[in-house]
Amino acid sequence: MTFKKKVVKEIPGFEYIHSDIVLIPGFRGSKLVNEKTKKTGWISLCTPFLPHSKESIDLPLNITKHEHDRLVPDGIIQKIAWQKFYENLVSYLDDLSKSREKKLKKEEKKLNNKLKQESSSALQENVQGTPFGGAPGIFGNLRHGISLLFNKKFQDDAAHFALRTVFSFMPPKLDAFKDQNDSTKYANIDYFDIEEWKNSDWSFVINEDNPRYNELGTRQERIDYLQRTLEAAKRFHLTLEKPENFEYPPLCTLVSENHHTNGGYPMGKLDDGRHSIHFDKVIAANGDGAVPFERTKLPQGIPFEVVYTDNSHGSLLEDLDAVGKALQTIFNKH
């Protein structure tokens, strides 16, 4: 019996990769970590399909003085339902690495290890100045959750509320809401202010009591948690601001503008005067299905290039040819 040798074809652009690639996952489909015990566990990939699964998928806030005694998202799940996250890219990079490893000489191995150490060190030192636009559609998730097949709790509004990272996706420029009478004007509402949430119907979790919401804590505890989380999200955005005398490295964004995307919401008023999002009047935009194309543009003055793909949000990095073009763009400018 003979075994066919696997041949790994190099896609143009990947020849520039000789050190670590860091993939930062999204907030959904994550590994859970208890910050106090450091115990980790993966949500089973079967959970969404099994309505009677014994596995706990709740995300209790455990709100006490020591709030870190709670589960927080970490890591990545590559598949959930039929959506793939980075699977092809990770597989290709793994095959490429193994193929190259066989060809490396001892001196090249030493150099490769040195590059890995340097890239990891540089990553820790250069998180500031990161452009970040947010996604208006996150308010829809916080209000309605996302129904995932049989398991209604997996990503319901309570689960979204319990994930701190969700609130960091709120656009930092306060431009998610538009005037209901003129969509060219912003509603000028500070959604990082807890008082605005208390004066709205944006989240049932802080306005109503039911067994599901009470699992997270009393209504006041939920409000207190939200206030701390909003303040933390605002601080997070500040850490990404461009420092003085900071020069950006070569940048390239991989984007799609072929998919119907949420570009924001009109903001209205209830009869009692509270703010109310018109979820049924979403402002349509072109994008990747989650992030509007306009929000992929970096602020004026930041040099960057764009590579387009037909893929949608969750599978942008699965377009390996587009990823290769982005790498070529970056390294040709370096």
Wavefront OBJ file of the C-alpha trace (Angstrom):
o trace
v 0.000 0.000 0.000
v 1.321 3.422 -0.909
v 0.289 6.666 0.675
v -0.104 9.744 -1.437
v 2.042 12.564 -0.155
v 0.059 15.650 0.708
v 1.149 18.614 -1.363
v 0.477 22.018 0.141
v 0.097 24.688 -2.506
v 1.195 28.137 -1.438
v -1.460 30.748 -2.083
v 0.094 34.064 -3.211
v 0.720 36.267 -0.200
v 1.268 33.515 2.349
v 4.952 33.292 1.454
v 5.422 36.375 3.637
v 4.251 34.565 6.765
v 7.146 33.261 8.862
v 5.933 33.914 12.411
v 2.775 33.787 14.495
v -0.625 34.849 13.187
v -3.019 35.975 15.909
v -6.734 35.355 15.271
v -9.005 37.234 17.671
v -12.425 35.554 17.895
v -15.800 37.203 18.253
v -17.980 37.185 21.347
v -20.285 34.332 20.324
v -19.608 30.624 20.525
v -16.869 31.056 23.087
v -15.159 28.940 25.679
v -16.244 29.867 29.208
v -13.802 30.634 31.995
v -14.546 31.158 35.687
v -12.236 34.020 36.625
v -12.018 32.898 40.255
v -11.370 29.179 39.846
v -9.768 29.515 36.376
v -11.757 26.422 35.407
v -12.525 26.359 31.704
v -15.062 24.486 29.652
v -16.333 24.462 26.106
v -19.978 24.760 25.214
v -20.664 21.530 23.365
v -21.099 21.919 19.627
v -24.131 19.647 19.966
v -25.854 21.909 22.482
v -27.672 24.139 19.960
v -29.186 21.073 18.321
v -30.371 19.330 21.488
v -33.238 21.066 23.269
v -33.035 18.625 26.203
v -29.259 18.762 26.638
v -28.146 18.434 30.267
v -25.232 20.766 29.683
v -25.673 24.164 31.300
v -25.523 26.987 28.801
v -26.675 29.746 31.136
v -24.351 32.642 31.855
v -25.181 33.733 35.429
v -23.789 37.126 36.401
v -22.981 36.005 39.955
v -23.191 39.659 40.918
v -21.499 40.203 44.296
v -18.851 42.531 45.634
v -16.362 40.218 43.937
v -17.876 40.290 40.485
v -14.962 38.393 38.973
v -16.497 35.186 40.361
v -18.407 34.783 37.117
v -18.069 33.105 33.787
v -16.482 35.219 31.081
v -16.037 34.442 27.370
v -12.690 33.232 26.150
v -11.249 31.194 23.268
v -13.026 30.209 20.084
v -15.295 27.528 18.708
v -14.622 26.892 15.033
v -18.081 25.640 14.122
v -21.488 26.427 15.463
v -24.651 25.433 13.606
v -23.666 25.660 9.942
v -21.426 28.699 10.321
v -17.659 28.229 10.029
v -15.196 30.478 11.818
v -11.644 30.523 10.442
v -11.663 26.756 9.910
v -10.186 26.772 6.410
v -7.636 29.438 7.308
v -6.476 27.642 10.450
v -6.269 24.324 8.597
v -4.329 25.864 5.720
v -1.872 27.652 8.014
v -1.347 24.437 9.966
v -0.613 22.457 6.777
v 1.657 25.230 5.533
v 3.570 25.313 8.796
v 4.110 21.541 8.810
v 5.203 21.584 5.183
v 7.733 24.342 5.788
v 8.986 22.823 9.024
v 10.304 19.837 7.118
v 12.296 22.127 4.842
v 13.782 24.346 7.512
v 17.424 23.969 8.459
v 18.593 24.373 12.049
v 19.636 27.989 11.604
v 16.339 28.822 9.965
v 14.510 27.235 12.872
v 16.376 29.484 15.303
v 15.437 32.531 13.243
v 11.826 31.405 13.046
v 11.620 31.016 16.825
v 13.178 34.450 17.280
v 10.557 35.981 14.975
v 7.782 34.314 16.960
v 9.068 35.789 20.223
v 9.419 39.236 18.696
v 5.934 39.167 17.155
v 4.320 38.130 20.459
v 6.140 40.903 22.291
v 5.175 43.481 19.669
v 1.508 42.439 19.877
v 1.386 43.233 23.584
v 2.972 46.647 23.087
v 0.862 47.847 20.163
v -2.798 47.438 21.016
v -3.311 51.190 21.234
v -4.323 53.055 18.129
v -6.616 50.228 17.018
v -9.407 51.548 14.736
v -12.816 50.247 15.841
v -16.214 51.259 14.483
v -18.682 48.999 16.278
v -21.893 47.546 14.841
v -25.354 49.112 15.343
v -27.052 45.705 15.066
v -25.780 44.792 18.533
v -28.764 46.662 20.015
v -31.087 44.219 18.263
v -29.223 41.310 19.857
v -29.451 42.912 23.299
v -33.196 43.437 22.942
v -34.279 40.255 21.162
v -31.348 37.842 21.372
v -30.722 35.439 18.515
v -32.845 32.329 18.222
v -30.548 29.410 17.457
v -32.451 26.334 16.297
v -34.104 24.455 19.166
v -32.183 25.962 22.040
v -33.806 29.333 22.692
v -31.564 30.160 25.649
v -28.268 29.727 23.850
v -28.147 33.313 22.615
v -31.262 34.914 24.072
v -31.356 38.480 25.383
v -30.313 37.372 28.888
v -27.252 35.571 27.519
v -26.246 38.637 25.491
v -26.770 40.858 28.539
v -24.480 38.608 30.577
v -21.564 38.906 28.154
v -19.609 42.075 28.883
v -17.965 42.016 25.476
v -21.325 42.556 23.775
v -21.517 46.138 25.040
v -18.087 46.917 23.608
v -19.603 46.475 20.138
v -21.784 49.533 20.589
v -20.409 52.199 18.198
v -18.155 54.508 20.248
v -19.129 57.642 18.289
v -22.759 57.508 19.487
v -24.006 57.281 15.904
v -26.100 54.097 16.071
v -29.384 55.961 16.457
v -30.896 58.372 13.941
v -33.670 60.963 14.169
v -36.936 59.192 13.324
v -37.978 62.107 11.102
v -34.632 62.614 9.359
v -32.282 59.625 8.962
v -29.425 61.967 7.981
v -29.351 63.326 11.541
v -28.190 61.520 14.664
v -30.460 61.207 17.694
v -27.682 62.440 20.006
v -28.295 59.889 22.735
v -25.436 58.683 24.950
v -26.047 54.939 25.141
v -23.077 54.525 27.483
v -25.087 56.394 30.143
v -27.071 54.108 32.461
v -29.776 56.782 32.864
v -30.572 56.560 29.151
v -31.072 52.792 29.505
v -33.338 53.296 32.508
v -35.274 55.852 30.460
v -35.836 53.457 27.545
v -37.184 50.072 26.534
v -33.870 48.997 24.983
v -33.524 45.954 27.252
v -36.252 43.858 28.856
v -33.613 42.429 31.220
v -33.466 45.581 33.363
v -37.119 46.523 32.992
v -38.912 43.275 33.724
v -38.836 40.360 36.148
v -39.255 36.755 35.095
v -37.528 33.504 36.110
v -34.948 33.799 33.319
v -33.895 37.354 34.201
v -33.992 36.628 37.929
v -31.356 33.949 37.381
v -28.977 36.831 36.724
v -29.823 38.683 39.938
v -32.415 41.109 41.254
v -33.502 43.932 38.959
v -31.329 46.411 40.895
v -28.352 44.064 40.667
v -28.887 43.826 36.919
v -29.011 47.613 36.638
v -25.844 47.970 38.747
v -24.104 45.391 36.569
v -25.159 47.229 33.422
v -23.840 50.537 34.759
v -20.426 49.023 35.547
v -20.352 47.291 32.174
v -21.221 50.447 30.229
v -18.479 52.333 32.062
v -16.024 49.510 31.316
v -16.983 49.534 27.617
v -16.337 53.267 27.458
v -12.920 52.797 29.090
v -12.179 50.022 26.602
v -12.766 52.371 23.681
v -10.425 54.921 25.248
v -7.609 52.352 25.358
v -7.861 52.004 21.580
v -7.313 55.683 20.857
v -4.236 56.697 18.898
v -1.414 57.747 21.243
v 0.715 60.807 20.519
v 3.625 60.324 18.108
v 2.152 57.007 16.996
v 2.820 55.784 13.478
v 0.551 53.120 12.099
v 2.092 50.036 10.530
v 0.894 49.036 7.040
v -2.833 48.286 7.323
v -5.269 46.455 5.084
v -8.927 45.724 5.728
v -10.715 42.702 4.286
v -14.290 43.773 3.628
v -17.500 42.844 1.866
v -20.218 45.211 0.685
v -22.471 42.670 -1.013
v -24.784 41.820 1.876
v -27.818 43.484 3.413
v -26.599 44.956 6.715
v -27.971 46.897 9.674
v -26.807 50.509 9.350
v -28.571 51.867 12.435
v -32.006 52.455 13.954
v -34.459 55.365 14.062
v -35.079 56.459 17.656
v -38.589 57.350 18.805
v -40.529 57.956 22.006
v -43.050 55.867 23.907
v -46.255 57.373 25.265
v -44.579 57.683 28.676
v -41.668 59.653 27.165
v -39.078 56.869 27.248
v -36.720 56.257 24.321
v -37.734 53.428 22.008
v -35.771 51.925 19.139
v -37.799 51.357 15.969
v -36.495 47.844 15.349
v -38.963 47.369 12.514
v -37.500 50.320 10.604
v -33.858 49.295 10.386
v -31.768 51.642 8.270
v -30.450 49.401 5.495
v -26.801 49.527 4.488
v -24.393 47.533 2.348
v -21.856 45.489 4.240
v -20.903 41.963 5.243
v -24.186 41.147 6.962
v -23.073 42.370 10.397
v -20.815 45.398 9.851
v -21.797 48.171 7.407
v -19.214 48.885 4.709
v -18.912 52.497 5.857
v -17.733 51.314 9.285
v -14.827 49.389 7.795
v -13.291 52.655 6.645
v -10.564 53.875 8.958
v -10.574 57.446 10.286
v -9.217 60.141 8.006
v -5.456 60.373 8.181
v -4.856 56.677 8.785
v -3.288 55.115 5.675
v -4.862 51.802 4.712
v -5.715 49.617 1.739
v -8.836 47.543 1.082
v -9.256 44.021 -0.295
v -12.778 42.937 -1.204
v -14.416 39.551 -0.812
v -17.882 38.179 -1.573
v -17.926 36.294 1.733
v -20.110 37.431 4.604
v -19.065 38.496 8.107
v -18.482 35.120 9.755
v -16.540 33.734 6.805
v -14.401 36.693 5.664
v -11.188 34.878 6.558
v -12.342 31.731 4.790
v -11.606 33.456 1.461
v -7.962 32.386 1.404
v -7.219 34.134 -1.892
v -8.462 37.428 -0.448
v -6.419 36.885 2.718
v -3.366 36.305 0.504
v -4.020 39.556 -1.374
v -4.263 41.417 1.937
v -0.941 39.962 3.051
v 0.671 40.962 -0.236
v -0.663 44.493 0.163
v 0.755 44.800 3.680
v 4.186 43.379 2.981
v 4.623 45.245 -0.300
v 4.139 48.467 1.637
v 6.435 47.462 4.488
l 1 2 3 4 5 6 7 8 9 10 11 12 13 14 15 16 17 18 19 20 21 22 23 24 25 26 27 28 29 30 31 32 33 34 35 36 37 38 39 40 41 42 43 44 45 46 47 48 49 50 51 52 53 54 55 56 57 58 59 60 61 62 63 64 65 66 67 68 69 70 71 72 73 74 75 76 77 78 79 80 81 82 83 84 85 86 87 88 89 90 91 92 93 94 95 96 97 98 99 100 101 102 103 104 105 106 107 108 109 110 111 112 113 114 115 116 117 118 119 120 121 122 123 124 125 126 127 128 129 130 131 132 133 134 135 136 137 138 139 140 141 142 143 144 145 146 147 148 149 150 151 152 153 154 155 156 157 158 159 160 161 162 163 164 165 166 167 168 169 170 171 172 173 174 175 176 177 178 179 180 181 182 183 184 185 186 187 188 189 190 191 192 193 194 195 196 197 198 199 200 201 202 203 204 205 206 207 208 209 210 211 212 213 214 215 216 217 218 219 220 221 222 223 224 225 226 227 228 229 230 231 232 233 234 235 236 237 238 239 240 241 242 243 244 245 246 247 248 249 250 251 252 253 254 255 256 257 258 259 260 261 262 263 264 265 266 267 268 269 270 271 272 273 274 275 276 277 278 279 280 281 282 283 284 285 286 287 288 289 290 291 292 293 294 295 296 297 298 299 300 301 302 303 304 305 306 307 308 309 310 311 312 313 314 315 316 317 318 319 320 321 322 323 324 325 326 327 328 329 330 331 332 333 334
